[in-house]
Amino acid sequence: MKNKQEDLIRYKDGNLYCEVADIWIDPSKPVKRALITHAHFDHFTIGCEEYFSTNETAILIKERVGDNLKIKTYDYGEEFKVNGINISFHPSGHILGSSQIRFIFAEEKWLISGDFKLQRDETCKQYEE
């Protein structure tokens, strides 16, 4: 369990990590659980046991590396829980399927922006404030 001195999300081994959920964000090496903000390869690594992403991101990743991946997909704004943490994806406007990731745990809220774009782009959902 998290104590008051620890951050919900921290920088560990060159990546962002949520210890309470035991989940990594855009990991650069294979891990047990990975949240993927979008389908660019600097935000995705092959070999994770389980991935979480938006529907569009999963389609793009599978097109590039094949269907042999365990990816749980969610719509924008759809909340899901991992070890008691509420997590949801929200549009970042970067590319098709790209997202910011919101974490809610007790009274604490975190937003990981990943790559984002504020300009309007007809190829993807607009950045959500």
Secondary structure as UniProt FT lines:
FT   TURN            4..5
FT   STRAND          10..12
FT   TURN            13..14
FT   STRAND          15..18
FT   TURN            19..22
FT   STRAND          23..25
FT   STRAND          33..35
FT   HELIX           41..43
FT   TURN            46..47
FT   STRAND          50..54
FT   HELIX           55..65
FT   STRAND          71..74
FT   TURN            76..77
FT   STRAND          80..82
FT   TURN            83..84
FT   STRAND          85..91
FT   TURN            96..97
FT   STRAND          99..105
FT   TURN            106..107
FT   STRAND          108..112
FT   TURN            122..123
//
